[in-house]
């Protein structure tokens, strides 16, 4: 049985949680030996600088793995509100041809960002009888504010969407547009056979938003177990801390730095920060 995993980026190009998880799942399924996995990840500007691909076909192999592919898409006419591209040929022709070549028994979308929600319809048209699974890693289908479910005017948490509430966060976008956005996104997501979400809270949010309860399950992310660190026999204080993650305004590195500075210069502890994608964050966050 062949499983095709689809992700919006490859962690070798843009490190991130969903990207890394998609690769981990692909490698875990391959190592288990029960299924034949294939991974296709979107690539191209502005996320990656590489734009080279075979003339006439924007799908190439990743290094020397015959089951990993890059799918180059054009972001020059990307519609951020509706999550779609005006260049339909990449989906209706090239991705459809890729699906016909691969003939997967199941397609599992880890994300559709930078490819478009309409990649789901292209998949259904090319493979009418193949099940489609979609992992909802965050709330981007619900929330235009980078899927954060946070109000733009005061940073307060948002527990539901509506054309009026979304217009309050983005006054330049009419309420009618947000109404049509939800209809557009839901029309493509209606083609999905099963949704997976990593938390019960997220499941309830999506059920409230409109996904039928019988088509969504909660399945926590699976990872290869990490080996425990051996117990130390010294009595040094536990005052060494580390941050691992993306350097974006959503991940809390700035909160950690402010908390650390509040401890004062006499605090003897040490802090290591490891991350990526600082160049894509707002300038004030970078400062």
N, C-alpha and C positions, 0 to 999 in steps of 0.2 A: 504494500500500500504506500503510495507516494503522497507526502504532505508538503504543500507549498506554503512557506512562511513569507509574509510580506511586511516590510518595515519601512519607515520614512527616512531612515538614515542608517549608515553602518558605523559601528563604534570606532573603527579604524580611521574614519574620516571626521566624525563628530561624536565624541564620547557623551553618552547620556544614559539615563536609567532604562528607558524603554528600548533604546538601541542595543545596549549591552544585554538586556534580558532576552531580546529576540535572538541574538547570537548564542547566548547560553542555552536557550531551549533547542535551537537547531543542533548545536553540538551535543547536547544531552540525548536528544532523540537519535542522532546518528550513532553515538556510542552505545546506546541500548541495543541497536541492531534489529529491532522489530519492524521498523518503518524505513522508508527511503525519503529522507528530508531534502528539500531544496529551499534556499534562502535567496530572496531578491530584495535589495535595498535601494531606495531612491538615492541619486547622487546628482551633482551639478551645482552651479552657483545659485544662491549666495552662500550655501552651507559649505561647499567644497569648491576649490579652485579648479579642479580638473573638469574639462569639458570634452576630452577626446573620446571618441567611440567610433566603431566601424561605420563607414559611410553608409547612410541609409537605414541603419538600425541602431537605436539608442540603448541597446542591452549588451553588456559585455561581462566576461567572467571576472571574478575577484581573485587576483593572483593566479594560483594554479589549482584552485579547488573547482572541479567541474560542476559542483552543485551550489556554488555561490555566485550571484550575479549583481551587477549594478544596473539600475534603470535610470537613465538620464532624462530629466524632465525640464522644461523651459519655464522659469519663474518670471519671465519678463511681463507677463500679463496675468499674474496670479491674483485672484479675487480673495482677499483676506476675510471678507464678511461671510461669503458663501463657501469658502474652502474649496475652490475649484479653479481650474486653469481654462483660459480661452482656447488653448491649443489642444483640441480634442483628438487629433490624429495619433498622439503618443499612446492614448488609451485604446481608441477604437481600432487602430491598425496594429501598432507594434506590440502593445501588451497583449492584445487578443491573439496575435500570431505566436507570442511566447507561450501563452496558455495552451494553444493548440499543439505546439511542439512538445510541451512538458506532459500534458495529459494527467494532471494531478487527480488524486482521488478525494482530496480535501484541500481547501484553501483557507489558511488562517492568517487574518490581518492583525498585525500588532499595532498598526497605525496607518492612516491614509493621508497624513499631512504632506504637503508638497506634491502629492499625486492627485488628490481630489476625492471627494466622496463618490463621485461618479465612476471611480475605478471599480466600485462594487457592481454597478450596472454593466460595465464592460465585462466583468468576470462572469456575471450571471448570463449575459448574452452568449459568451463564448463557451461556457460550461453549464448548460441549463439544468443538469441533473447532479451536479457536484455540490456537496454541502459547503457552506461558507461560515466560518467562525470568526468572531471579531472580539479582541480583548480591549476593553475600555480602561486605559491606563489613567485617564484623568477626565476632566469635564469639558473638553473643547467642543464637542457637539452641542452642549447646553449653553456654554458661556463664551461670548466673543472676547472677553478680557483674558486672553491667553489660557482659557480654560481654568481660571483660578477661583471662580465663584467668590470674588472679592469686589466690593463696590469701588469704583474709581474715585468717587468724590471724597470719601473719608476712610477708606481702607477697612470698612466693616465687612463682616462675613455676609454672604448672600445665600439664602436657602432655597430660592426658587426663581425661575425666570418668568418674564412676561414681556410683551412688546413695550409696555410703558416703562417697566423697570430697566430694561436694557437701553431704552432711549435715554433715560435719566443718566446712565453711565456714559453714553456716547451721544450727546445732544445733536451732533451733526448727522447722525444716521436716523432716518424717520422710523416711527413705530411700524409702519407698513412693511419696511424692509426687514425688520426683525421678525415680523409675522411670516413673511415669505422665506426668510432664512430657515426658520424651524421647519416649515413644510418641506423645503428642499432637502435638508439634511435627513429628516425622518423618512422621506420617500425613498432615499437610497439605502438607509439602514434597514428599511422594511424587507430588503432582499437577503438579509443575514438570517441564517438558520439558528444560530446560537451565539449569545453574547457571554463573555466571561469578564467578571470584575473581581478585583483582589480584596474587596472589603464589603461587609454587609451594609455599611452606610452608603457606599457608592451604589450598590445594587438598589437600595430604596430610592436614592436620588434619581436614578434612571427610570425606575418604574413610575415614579411621580411624573417624570418628564414625558413618558409615553411609550416606553418599551414594555411589551406584554411580559408579565411576570414569568410565564411559562417558557419564555425564550431567553432567559438570563439566569446565570448561575454564579455563585460566589466561589472562587477558587484562589486561595492565596498563592502568590508567586512562589515557585519552587526554585531552589538553588542547591548546588552541590554543597554538602555540609563542610564547614571549615574546621580544620584541626584545632583543638584547644591549645592555647599557649601554656607551656609548662609552668607550674607554680614556682614563684620565686621564693627563696629562703632568706632574702635580705629584708630589712625593716625600713627601707626608704619610703618616704611619703608618696602617696598616689596622686602626683601633681603634674602628670604629663598627659597632654590632650592632643587629639588629632581631628581634623575635619577632612572628609573625603566626599567630593560631590562636584556639582557644576557651580561655577561662579556666576550665578544669575541672581536677580533681585528676589527670586522666589525661594531660594534654598537656605537662607539664614546665615551665610558667612558674615555678613555685615552685623547681624545681631550678635554673633559670637565675638566679633572683634570689639564691639562696644562693651559687652559684658566683661571681656578680658581686661579692657582698659580701666574699667571701674574697680578692679582688684588692686590697682596701685602699682607703682614701680618696685615696691619692696616684696611683692609676691614672688616666691622663688620658683614657681612652676614654669613649664615650657609648653608652647603651642606650635604644632605643625599644621599647615594648611596645604592640602593637595586638591587641585581641581582643574577644570577646563572651561573653555568658551567665555572667558572674561571679555574677549574682543567683541562679542555680540551683545553685551549688557549695556544699559544706558550709561552715558559718560559720568553722571553724578555717582552712580554705583561704582564704576571703575575707580573714581577718585577716592 
